[in-house]
Amino acid sequence: MPEHLELQQLVGGVLQGGVRHRSLSWLQCSCPYLGIILATVSSLFFSLCSVIVKGLVDINPIELATFRFIGVLLPSIPIALYKEESFFPRGKRIILILRCFVGTTGLMLSFYAFRHMPLADASVIIFSTPVFVAIFARLFLREACGMFNVITILLTLVGVVLITRPPFFFDDDSTSLVDEQVIETNYDVWGPVAALSSTLFGANAYVLLRALKGLHFSVIMTNFGAFALVYTLIVCYYLGAICWPLCGSDRLLVIALALFSFGGQILLTLALQYEQAGPVAIARSADIVFAFIWQIMFFKETPNVYSVLGALLVVSSVMLSGLRKWALALPRDSDLRKRLKCLFIE
């Protein structure tokens, strides 16, 4: 989801700021896969957020986004205060506002998609955001877009088409993997439209993050959380959706949504401190696995063949991109880098 991209800034921000938890360094020595484990648990928390959004059908998804942004804002403010960072630095304000707008819009669209699509399908489409970054980085930042990027983009597009199954390519019916019976597609066209739009907004948010590379991550996340909170409250007021959940269980789930969001961000923060961005991106593919599990377990929706094939293509593209990022970070004389030279095609 879009706010996950915010934490990629930690790769540079943490190293530049020198923030390293020495008291936990012994954990990394005793468990060399600590970063991967933390990223996987982070994916578990984020996937549970998606389950809550889909399950709370009596609460407007935009209102749920408001509670989630509280989970973004609260941990960011004390970090920015501790680092004595300027909350709204000059020279970066317009880009910050643009980043906040596209990020907030992207997340609201993703919540709409979770509500109106099978959970796994929406998760896969939104998860493909990093692959589309290459397109917008080429358009706006003039970054190179080589053959490797073209291949991953094409794989992702084919995967997204298989998942969304537009009527002019596919029939209205699809086949379940379990009983091979024809079942009706149970979501309208606006669900896939919202998911694809969320992906495009998320990719642009990533490009804007690159333009904000010099800022500490806490400044970006504080602005993002504050802007998003105001933005979603205005939208909720316009929709007449500002209300505290009436049911006690719904209130607990709303609180859990904010807590899972907070926990997922903190764990992803630690994961990026203890591991390179490439392996962490690969580990975060567990988000898709969890989505399929929750879809079957909680919502009794069996994925069809097209969804599974599309998910495999999208996840493969993201994992290849993460593997390439990791390989590029290896020493030039590394034997492993030489073995992975096929990932360096331009």
N, C-alpha and C positions, 0 to 999 in steps of 0.2 A: 504494500500500500504506500501511498505517497510519502507519509511521514517516515517510513523506513529509510527512504533515500536521504533524509536529513542526517541520519547517523553515519552515512558514508563520510561526512565531513570529519568525523572523529579520526579517521585514518591519518589525516594531516594535522587536525587540531590537537589531538592527544600527543602526537610525537613532537610537534612544535612547542607545545606548552610544557612538555616534560612531565605530564601527569602520569605517574606510574605507581600502582599500589605495591610498594615494596613488601608490605606485610603479607601480601598474597603471592609473592613471587615464588615461594616454596611450593605452591600448588602447581605452578606451571612446570617446575622441575619434576615433581612426582607424577604429574599427569600431562604428558606432552600434547595431548589432544584436548586440552582444557578449552581453547577457543572454539573448536568445533562443537564440543558438548554444549557450551553456553549458547552458541548460535542456534543449535537444534532446539534447546529448551525455549529460547526466545521465539522460534517459529511456532512452538506449541502454544505459547501464550497468545501470540498474534492470531493464530488460527481459532483459538477459543473466543477471542474478540469477535471474529466473523460469525461464529456459531451464535453468540448472544445477539448480534445484530439481526440475524435471520430469524432467531427464535422469538424475539420480543415483537410480535406482530401488532400489538396494540399501541406501540409507541412509534411515532414518526422517525424514520431513519435519520433525518436531519437533526432531530433532538438528541438521538443517540450519539451523533457525531459531536455534538456540544459536550457531552460528558467525556467523550474520548479525548477531546482537545484539552480538557482540564488535566487529564493524565499526561499530556504533552507539556503543558505550561508549568505545573507545580514543581517538577524536579529541575526545570531549567533555570528558574529564577534564583534559587540559592547558589547554584553553580556559577552563574554570571556575577552575582554579588561577591562570591568568594574570590573569583578571578579578577575582580575590579574592572570589568569590561564595560564599555559604553553600550547602553541598551539600543541606541538608535544612531549609529555613527554617521557622520557626514560623508558624502561622496558615495554612499552605498544605499541610501534610503529608497530611491526609486526601484532599484533591483530587489531590495528586500521586500518592498510592497508587492512587486510583481510575483516574486517567489511565493509569498504568503497567499496571494490570490489564487495562483494556479494550483498550489498544494492543497488549499482548502477546498476548492472546487473539485479537484480530483478525488479527494477523500469522500466528499458528500456523494459524488457520482458512484463511487465504489460501494458505499453503503446502500444506495438505491439498487445497484446490481445484485448485491447479496440478498436483498429482500425479494427480488423478482426473477432470480435465476437459481438453478441448482448451485449449491455452495461451491462444489469443486470446479464447475465450469467458470464461475465468476472469478474464483481464486487464480485459476490458471491464466486467464486473460490478463488480469491485473498484475500477476507475477511476471508477465513478459515485458514490463516497462523498461528494464535495463537494456534490452535488445534494441528498442526503438530509440534509445538515447543517441546512437550513432548517427541516425538520420538528422536529428535536430542539431547535434553538435557540428555536423557538416554544414548545415544551412546557416546557423547563427554564429558559430565559433570558428568556422573554416577549418575544422579538424579533419584529418584524413579519414576516409571511409573506404577501406580496402576490400579485397575479395572475401576475407574472412567475415567481415561485417555483413557483406551482401548475402553470404551463405546463411548466416545465423538469422538474418532478417527474413529471408525467404522461407526458411524452416518454420520460423515463428508465425509468419502470415498463413502458411498452409495449416499449421496447428490451430490457429484462431478460427480459420474458415471451417475446419472440421468441428470445432466446439460450438460455434454460433449457428452453423448449418443454415445459411441464408436460403430462403424458399426458391430462388431462381437457380440454385445448384442442387438442392436436396428436396426430397418429398417432405411432407409435413410430419411423417411418422418416423420413428427410430426404433432400434432393437435393443432390448435389455441384454446385458451380459449373462444374467443368471438363468433366465428361462427362455431366452430367444423368442419371446413373444413381442409382437408389435405393440408399442405403447405410444401414447400421444405426447408430443412435446408440451410441457406444462408451463412455459413462460412466454411472455409476449416479446415483441421485437424491441421494446424500450429497455429491457434488461441488458441484452447484448450491446445496444447502442451506448448505454450508460457505462458498461464495463470498458468498451473500446475508448470512449471519451476519457474515462478515468486514466487509462493507460497513456493516452497522448498528453494529458495534462501532467501526469507524473513524469513523463520523459522530459517535458519542458522544465519542470521543477528541478530536475537533475542538472540540466544545462545551466539554469540560473544559479544553482549551487556552485558550479564550477567558476562562475563569474564572481562568486562570493568566497572564493577559496581562502582569502587572507583573514577572514573573520573567524573568531572562536565559535565552536558549534553551539555553545550555550546562548550566544547572542542571537543566532539564527533561529534556534528553537524557541527562545522566549518571544521573539517577534512573531514567529509562526503561530505559537499557541495563543498569544493575545489577540492577534488579528483574526484568527480562525474562530475564537470564542465569540468575539463581537459579530463577525460575519454570520455565523450559524444562528446566533440569537436573533439577529435581524430577519433572517430567512424564516426562522420558526415563528416569529411574531407575525410576519406576513401570511404564513400558512395557518396561523391560529393553533400552533402545535406546542406552545409553551405551557407545560404543565408537569407537575411532579407525578410519577407513576402512582396509581391508586393502590395496586396490589402489593402486598408486602414482599412476595417473591420477586416481582418485577423490580422493586427498589433494590433488593439485594443483587440482582443481576446487573443493574445499572452501575452499582458501586463496583461489582466485579469487573465490569467492562473497563472502568477507569484504572483499576488496580492491575489488571492483566496488561493494559496498554503501558502503564508505568513500568511494570516488571519486564515486559518484553523489550522496552527501550533500554533499560539499565543492563540487562543481560547482553543485548546486542552491543552496547557500549563496551562492556568488558571483553566480549568476544573479539572486537576489533582492536582492543589493546593487546591481546595475547596472541592474535593470529593475523595473517595477512588478509587483505580484502578478498582476494580470489577464493581461497578455501572457505571463507565465511559465506560468500555468495553461493557456493556449491552446497554448503550445509543447510542454507536457508531453503533449499529445494524441498526440505522436509515439510515445509508449509503446505505443499500440494498434496503430499501423502496424508497428512493430517486432515486436510479438507475432504478427501475422498472417504476417509474413515468416519469422520463426523457426519458426512452426508448420509452414509448408509446407517450409522448407529442412531442418530437423533432424528433424522427427517425421513428415513425409510425410502430414500431415492437411490435407486440402483443406477450407476452410470452406464451409458450405452457405449457401444464399440467406438463410435466417432469421438466421444469425449475422451476416452482413454487414449486413443491414437493421437488426438490433438494434444493432450497433456504430455505425452511422451515426447512429441516434437518440440513443444515449448520448453519443457524442462531440460531437454538435451541442449537446446540453443543457449539457455541461461548457464547451464553447467559448463559448456564449452567456453563461453565468454569468461566465466570465473576461472577456469583452468588456464586459459590464455593469459589472464591478468597475473595469475600466480607464477606462471612460467616466465613471464617477462621480468618479474621481480627477482628471479634466481640469478646467481652470478653467471657471467658469460662463459666461464670455463666449467660450469657444472655439467656433469654427465646427464643428469635428468633433463636439463634444459635442451641438450642436444637430442635426446630421445623425443622431446616434444616439439621439435622444430617444425613439424607439420602444422602447428597452430600459428606459425608466424607468417603465413602466406599473406601477401599484400595484393 
